[in-house]
């Protein structure tokens, strides 16, 4: 992946290679990974939980793991975290020994936000298919989706009513050629539809209310 000293790799529990992990540690490269459900280990040190992390950090400990296919063992840090919103429990392993346990969880949370963002883009903008094969064509299509997503976020932020993102993108897709004030419609869709049916609407303006 071309990682350099001081970089932090964050990934899910699908990839486990302790020999590779040791190489990273020797190179000064850090990682945070989810622990597999059937993982085995021995606890060597257990640290007390700081007051600001009580309820979120359940355990913070050093563990030893036997490296498969060798006679060596490696020392890692194991952090068990409880998400305050979903109440779901996550267990992380890392070779970063000097940051807080909450920071370990925050690294994974940032990775998950990237994953959910990419999922949202693919689902709502059909990025599973590309219209061109060249790098330039693919990048143009991705940038176009990101720009449209940003415009949608601006409109939803301005709206006084709550809209489901997928429903909103579907509505826009269906009404691409409908003459309607989109910003006004978000706040009072029934009035705007009656206005359109009465043919009294002005040319569309996405961001300026019709007043």
C-alpha positions as CSV (number, residue, x, y, z in Angstrom):
1,X,0.0,0.0,0.0
2,X,3.0,2.3,0.1
3,X,2.8,3.1,3.8
4,X,5.5,5.2,5.4
5,X,6.8,5.4,9.0
6,X,4.1,7.0,11.2
7,X,1.2,6.1,9.0
8,X,-1.8,4.3,10.5
9,X,-3.7,1.6,8.6
10,X,-7.3,0.9,9.7
11,X,-9.2,-2.1,8.5
12,X,-11.9,-4.6,9.3
13,X,-11.4,-8.1,10.7
14,X,-11.3,-9.8,7.3
15,X,-7.5,-9.4,7.0
16,X,-5.3,-11.1,9.6
17,X,-1.6,-11.6,9.0
18,X,0.6,-11.3,12.1
19,X,3.8,-11.7,10.1
20,X,2.8,-8.6,8.1
21,X,1.8,-6.8,11.3
22,X,5.2,-7.4,12.7
23,X,6.9,-6.0,9.6
24,X,4.8,-2.9,10.0
25,X,5.8,-2.6,13.6
26,X,9.5,-2.8,12.7
27,X,9.0,-0.1,10.1
28,X,7.2,2.2,12.5
29,X,3.8,1.8,10.8
30,X,0.8,1.5,13.0
31,X,-2.5,-0.3,12.5
32,X,-6.0,-0.6,14.1
33,X,-8.0,-3.7,13.2
34,X,-11.2,-5.4,14.4
35,X,-10.6,-8.6,16.3
36,X,-12.0,-11.8,14.9
37,X,-14.7,-13.6,16.9
38,X,-12.6,-16.8,17.4
39,X,-9.3,-15.0,18.2
40,X,-7.2,-16.5,21.0
41,X,-4.8,-14.5,23.2
42,X,-3.3,-14.2,26.7
43,X,-3.7,-11.0,28.7
44,X,-0.4,-9.7,30.1
45,X,-1.3,-6.3,31.4
46,X,-4.7,-4.6,32.1
47,X,-4.9,-0.9,32.4
48,X,-7.4,1.2,34.4
49,X,-10.0,3.1,32.4
50,X,-9.8,7.0,32.6
51,X,-12.9,8.8,34.0
52,X,-13.7,10.4,30.6
53,X,-13.8,7.0,28.9
54,X,-15.9,5.0,31.5
55,X,-18.9,3.5,29.8
56,X,-17.3,3.6,26.4
57,X,-14.0,1.8,27.0
58,X,-14.7,-1.5,28.6
59,X,-11.1,-2.9,28.7
60,X,-7.7,-1.7,27.7
61,X,-5.0,-4.4,27.9
62,X,-1.8,-5.7,26.4
63,X,-2.0,-9.3,25.0
64,X,0.3,-11.9,23.6
65,X,-0.5,-13.9,20.5
66,X,1.3,-16.9,19.1
67,X,2.2,-16.2,15.5
68,X,0.8,-19.1,13.3
69,X,3.5,-21.3,11.7
70,X,6.3,-20.0,14.0
71,X,7.6,-20.3,17.5
72,X,7.3,-16.6,18.1
73,X,4.8,-14.5,20.0
74,X,3.9,-10.9,19.5
75,X,2.6,-8.3,21.9
76,X,-0.4,-6.2,20.9
77,X,-2.9,-3.9,22.5
78,X,-6.5,-4.9,22.8
79,X,-9.3,-2.3,23.3
80,X,-12.9,-3.2,23.9
81,X,-15.3,-0.3,23.1
82,X,-19.0,0.2,23.5
83,X,-20.6,2.6,21.1
84,X,-22.8,5.0,23.2
85,X,-25.4,5.4,20.4
86,X,-25.8,1.9,19.0
87,X,-24.7,0.1,22.2
88,X,-22.7,-2.3,20.0
89,X,-19.4,-3.6,21.3
90,X,-16.3,-3.5,19.2
91,X,-12.9,-5.1,20.0
92,X,-9.8,-3.7,18.4
93,X,-6.2,-4.8,18.1
94,X,-3.4,-2.4,17.5
95,X,0.4,-1.9,17.8
96,X,-0.1,1.7,18.8
97,X,0.7,1.6,22.5
98,X,0.9,5.3,23.3
99,X,-2.5,6.9,22.3
100,X,-5.6,6.8,24.4
101,X,-8.1,3.9,24.0
102,X,-10.7,6.4,22.8
103,X,-8.4,7.5,20.0
104,X,-8.1,3.8,18.9
105,X,-11.9,3.6,18.7
106,X,-12.0,7.0,16.9
107,X,-9.6,5.8,14.2
108,X,-12.0,2.9,13.4
109,X,-15.0,5.1,13.6
110,X,-13.4,7.4,11.0
111,X,-12.8,4.5,8.7
112,X,-16.4,3.3,9.1
113,X,-17.7,6.8,8.2
114,X,-15.7,6.6,4.9
115,X,-17.3,3.2,4.2
116,X,-20.8,4.3,4.8
117,X,-20.2,7.4,2.7
118,X,-19.0,5.3,-0.2
119,X,-22.0,3.0,0.2
120,X,-24.4,6.0,0.1
121,X,-22.7,7.3,-3.1
122,X,-22.8,4.0,-4.8
123,X,-26.4,3.3,-3.9
124,X,-27.8,6.7,-4.8
125,X,-25.7,7.7,-7.8
126,X,-25.2,4.3,-9.5
127,X,-21.4,4.3,-9.2
128,X,-21.4,0.5,-9.6
129,X,-21.2,1.2,-13.4
130,X,-18.9,3.5,-15.3
131,X,-19.5,5.0,-18.7
132,X,-15.8,5.0,-19.6
133,X,-12.8,2.8,-19.0
134,X,-10.0,5.4,-18.8
135,X,-8.8,6.8,-15.5
136,X,-9.9,10.3,-16.6
137,X,-13.5,9.1,-17.4
138,X,-13.9,7.3,-14.1
139,X,-12.5,10.3,-12.1
140,X,-14.9,12.7,-14.0
141,X,-17.9,10.4,-13.1
142,X,-16.9,10.2,-9.4
143,X,-16.3,13.9,-9.1
144,X,-19.6,14.7,-10.7
145,X,-21.3,12.4,-8.2
146,X,-19.5,14.1,-5.3
147,X,-20.5,17.6,-6.5
148,X,-24.1,16.6,-6.9
149,X,-24.0,15.0,-3.4
150,X,-22.7,18.3,-2.0
151,X,-25.4,20.3,-3.7
152,X,-28.0,17.9,-2.3
153,X,-26.5,18.2,1.2
154,X,-26.8,22.0,0.9
155,X,-30.5,21.8,-0.1
156,X,-31.3,19.4,2.7
157,X,-29.5,21.6,5.2
158,X,-31.6,24.5,4.2
159,X,-34.8,22.5,4.5
160,X,-36.9,22.9,7.6
161,X,-38.4,19.4,7.1
162,X,-36.6,16.1,7.5
163,X,-36.1,14.1,4.4
164,X,-34.7,10.6,3.9
165,X,-31.6,11.0,1.6
166,X,-32.5,8.1,-0.6
167,X,-36.1,9.3,-1.0
168,X,-34.8,12.8,-1.8
169,X,-32.4,11.6,-4.5
170,X,-35.1,9.4,-6.0
171,X,-37.5,12.4,-6.2
172,X,-34.9,14.6,-7.9
173,X,-34.1,11.8,-10.4
174,X,-37.8,11.4,-11.3
175,X,-38.4,15.2,-11.6
176,X,-35.2,16.3,-13.4
177,X,-37.3,18.0,-16.2
178,X,-40.1,19.2,-14.0
179,X,-40.4,22.9,-13.6
180,X,-40.4,23.3,-9.8
181,X,-38.6,25.2,-7.1
182,X,-36.7,22.4,-5.4
183,X,-35.8,24.4,-2.3
184,X,-39.4,25.5,-1.8
185,X,-40.7,22.0,-2.5
186,X,-38.6,20.6,0.4
187,X,-40.4,22.8,2.9
188,X,-43.9,22.8,1.4
189,X,-44.3,20.1,-1.3
190,X,-48.1,20.2,-1.5
191,X,-48.1,24.0,-2.1
192,X,-45.4,23.7,-4.8
193,X,-47.1,20.9,-6.6
194,X,-50.4,22.9,-6.7
195,X,-48.4,25.9,-7.9
196,X,-46.9,23.9,-10.7
197,X,-50.3,22.5,-11.8
198,X,-51.7,26.0,-12.0
199,X,-48.8,26.9,-14.4
200,X,-47.8,29.9,-12.3
201,X,-44.3,28.8,-11.4
202,X,-41.3,30.8,-12.6
203,X,-38.2,29.2,-14.1
204,X,-36.5,26.9,-11.6
205,X,-33.9,28.1,-9.2
206,X,-32.4,25.5,-6.9
207,X,-31.2,27.7,-4.1
208,X,-33.2,30.9,-4.1
209,X,-36.7,30.7,-2.7
210,X,-39.4,31.8,-5.1
211,X,-40.6,34.4,-2.6
